[in-house]
Amino acid sequence: RHLDTLEENAKNDVASEESLRATSARLISVADELKTLVSGLEKLSSLVQEQRERKEHQSHWLEQMHERLDLCGDVTGSRPTLQTRLDKLQELERQLPDGTCQAQSLSQCTSSLVQLLAPRERTALEEECGSLETDLARLGTKLEQARHSLAAQLRRWDAYEEHYGRLASGLLGAERSVREFALRASLDDKKEQLEQFQGLLKELHATEQDLDSLSDKAQELIATSGEIRLSMAVNQLTARFQALLETCKELVKKCEQHVQDHIQFEKKHAECSKKLAHAQESFVEIQSLPSGNKERLAHKLAKVKELLQGKSEALNLVNATVQLAEQLQVGSSPEGWEATQGLLQQLQTTFETTFSEAQGLERSLQSTLFLWSEYQEALQRLRNWLKGLSQKTEGAPRLCTTLDEKRAQLRTCRGLLAELTDRQQAVEDLQVKADAISDRDTESQDVLAAVVEGHKEQTEKLQGAVVVLEEAVSQHEQLSKQLSEVQDWLNAIQDQTVTLSNLGLDQLALYSNLERLKAIENGFASQEEGLKKAEAQLPKVLQSTLPTGHPVVSGEVDS
């Protein structure tokens, strides 16, 4: 405004106008610079305000996070408390990215601000910003450490609870087994029961160290959590374990005694049964054997008397077995005692029956052992002979490679067939001997029938083999004969052809040789007819020839 007034007053003064124009230009320049400075100051003020707000917000956020971390980082307390703290820590960890974003925004804002400040103020701001970033990093580290500590403590809780649950479950099963203890009937059942409780006792002894380990874990958790109930639970479990251990020891002793009593009874029962069974077997053997001659009869009578001499010893064994059975009653179930009484009754019945019948057998022995032995010897000889013959004829008739092998196999089969024919009388004699024995059993009859049938089958087999081999030899001989005739003719005309092919003779000799060569040429037709017959015979021969011999036979025809 002052310039405008001066310009109005100096319109007619040229020098003043020039001076005013210069002053006006300077004023405009100063005004522009002031506008620029004002704009910069406004921007600086805005950045300072923004930086201050972001710094305060970041500082407040870090302070809150540290406070929450201090509340959640405690590893003492029960498992639910620890799990709640871990959940809160995980929630804090999920908020870390927000703090990182805020720190990055603060850093960017500070970077923009420090470019407008003097070095001293710039250093102060950068130190403050760096301090917040360091605090943020420290917060992340503390969160990670706190989470690991809580997770480790929870794992200790999990290990303790799993350990406690496993031991408690094992004790429940063991207590159930003890409650279900009952007397058993058989020795196998008693041994099984003994093994069961011995195994249970072994498991309980092994559980002692496991229980000590559980107690150590509980003490560690009590020290960190203050949960006194853990000690009570472990003490209760230990008391149950000790009571169960003592009960199991007593049951093992009972089971051992029951098994020992049963073993003694069964041992004596087995001894008595073996004695009586041997007497029975001897009696049955003597009763079933025929007496074909005086010597054999005297021998069997001596056996019966020897059997009766053991009656007193057998009676003593029966009485001792009864006494042990009475001791066995204490450790056996009603079903087991009933079964034991049945065994005793069976022993007494066997004793009375065996020796009573043995006394009757002493007066009634008759035998035809000599005929029986003779029959068995003849039967065995014939069976052995048939077995050897069967091995010789196995696979007959077999394919052969050459004609000589076929002829050799034919001779062998004819010889074996002749031997079979000669043995026919031995088979008939064996049947006569068998008919003379009246008490032959079914097995003996089956064996004889098998021998007769085997002789018949071998005869039919060899007869069939001879027929097949005779046909094979005949066909092969025909082929060989046809090939030999052609080969002999070829050998004969080869020498003649060489002689008649001499061209160094006179005309008359040459005419004579020519006529003879024509005669030889005319003979090819008849030989070709023989060769065709041989070729027609070849497939039949190959059918009775091994594949390895086919090239030889075919090669003879081809050559």
Secondary structure, 3 states (H helix, E strand, C coil): CHHHHHHHHCCCCHHHHHHHHHHHHHHHHHHHHHHHHHHHHHHHHHHHHHHHHHHHHHHHHHHHHHHHHHHHCCCCCCHHHHHHHHHHHHHHHHHHHHHHHHHHHHHHHHHHHHCCCCHHHHHHHHHHHHHHHHHHHHHHHHHHHHHHHHHHHHHHHHHHHHHHHHHHHHHHHHHHHHHCCCCCCCHHHHHHHHHHHHHHHHHHHHHHHHHHHHHHHHHHHHHHHCCCHHHHHHHHHHHHHHHHHHHHHHHHHHHHHHHHHHHHHHHHHHHHHHHHHHHHHHHHHHHHCCCCCHHHHHHHHHHHHHHHHCHHHHHHHHHHHHHHHHHHHHHCCHHHHHHHHHHHHHHHHHHHHHHHHHHHHCCCCCCCHHHHHHHHHHHHHHHHHHHHHHHHHCCCCCCECCHHHHHHHHHHHHHHHHHHHHCHHHHHHHHHHHHCCCCCCHHHHHHHHHHHHHHHHHHHHHHHHHHHHHHHHHHHHHHHHHHHHHHHHHHHHHHHHHHHCCCCCCHHHHHHHHHHHHHHHHCHHHHHHHHHHHHHHHHHHHHCECHHHHHHHHHHHHC
